[in-house]
Amino acid sequence: MLLRRIYQFLIIYCLGVGLLFLLKYALGLSDYVIPSPAEIGRTAARDAGPYVLAVLNTLAVAVLGHLLSIGLATAVAILGRLTAWIGSFIRTAAYNIQAYPIVAVAPIIFILLGDGLSSRLLIAAMICYFPLLLSFIGIFSEPVADIEHFYHATRRMTWRLEVKIRAFENIHKISTVLVGSATMAVVGTIVAEFIAATAGIGYSIRIALYQSDLAKILVALFLIGVGTSLYLVSLEGLGNAFQARLKRN
Amino acid sequence: MEAHQLSFRYPNAAGELFCNVSFALPESGFHALFGPSGVGKTTLARMLTGELRGFSGEISLNGGRRALYTYNLERLPGWSTVRRHIEETAPPATRAQAEELLSEFGMEGCVDARFNRLSMGQQNRANLVRYLLQEFDLLIMDESLANVDELTRERIILKIKALFPERCFLYISHNVAEVARFCDRILVLRGASKSPQVVSVQGADLAAQGVAPPPERLERAMLEIVHAA
């Protein structure tokens, strides 16, 4: 699984870099615009260390933000599954807010909270929160009539049991949504760092952009790709192990 | 149980599904609800147990007795084995009865498996066992023995009749010979264009230790059912 994800990323990365080199040599662009392969190699050797630390920093914030939004989305979706007005209100609000690009709100968060950890964490959580919430509301609001009927008929149904049944029956869907939203959490963190933070790989890319140093940006992109692949593979592994444990007899 | 002048129409449906349907069932015994597909057997069953409302007319169960409805597509949660699920949902006093039912229903070999590992017939039997262990006065079994072989089905029906003589069962099935042989009263449900919409037929009501009914009695019951339907 890990190798497959890394391969996929490497193919896309090499295609992208290959296209850049094609443009460079076809149009005769200078090393200042698109660096030579040797220059990229030298930059990688020089900056890979600090960049790896920056990627780890970004991933740590992304994971925290992701966990935060999973917890919040689960709690709100459990409330949102209610047929009462509060459930209807939460569902409508989530659909409407989800349609708004959360990144556009990021500057306000930096103005209010500063450029520290809390802003990065909040933006990472917000970016992946609404897709998670909508998926969870859909899952927790959909009755599994063939299983739930017995508990309703015998008056044994509780909200905990209802959530457990619906989560169990949709475990594959939940696992897919979690992996999908993990990418969004990483993207959100990098965007936040790129806008105003003072740490993380997004911040490093911003500095490289000010220096017009494409070699640094390419090295950063490579490390982001590898780091994100590792995180997604870990999540998929956890999801598969959990599903296998549930299905084991 | 008595039903008086029941009328019901699904929203946006062209016509009424039931029009002034009335019938009565004894307090106990193994009875059947028979009729062609789509005539409204499941709808009527859900109305009788209070799962479906919005109809006119009256349904009375003597002394507010408890009615349950089970159907053949029901599933047990997949997170535990059949045995564990039954232990968790059956009243403690019915533990011995649970073992007896599982054994009689031919489930000994698969109670420690999870529900999704069972065949469809085993799934239906496991589902029926957990309902039989609940407190009820009327149990409506909607195709509950579908996908179960004939001999096992016979054993199960006779066991139910022997173990719960004081309770009332309404068995929904499309098998004319089966309902005619094992059931006491057979309510034949017909389309809304026919009147009366429910016709009650006397079945052979074969009991576990009873003498097999004379063939002509069985034949007569089957003919009456087919004629009424």
HADDOCK unambig.tbl for C-alpha pairs under 7 A between the chains (distance, minus, plus):
assign (segid A and resid 146 and name CA) (segid B and resid 73 and name CA) 6.31 0.50 0.50
assign (segid A and resid 146 and name CA) (segid B and resid 74 and name CA) 4.35 0.50 0.50
assign (segid A and resid 146 and name CA) (segid B and resid 75 and name CA) 5.54 0.50 0.50
assign (segid A and resid 147 and name CA) (segid B and resid 74 and name CA) 5.89 0.50 0.50
assign (segid A and resid 147 and name CA) (segid B and resid 75 and name CA) 4.97 0.50 0.50
assign (segid A and resid 147 and name CA) (segid B and resid 76 and name CA) 5.84 0.50 0.50
assign (segid A and resid 147 and name CA) (segid B and resid 77 and name CA) 6.37 0.50 0.50
assign (segid A and resid 153 and name CA) (segid B and resid 68 and name CA) 6.42 0.50 0.50
assign (segid A and resid 165 and name CA) (segid B and resid 77 and name CA) 6.91 0.50 0.50
assign (segid A and resid 246 and name CA) (segid B and resid 79 and name CA) 6.23 0.50 0.50
assign (segid A and resid 249 and name CA) (segid B and resid 113 and name CA) 6.43 0.50 0.50
assign (segid A and resid 249 and name CA) (segid B and resid 114 and name CA) 6.62 0.50 0.50
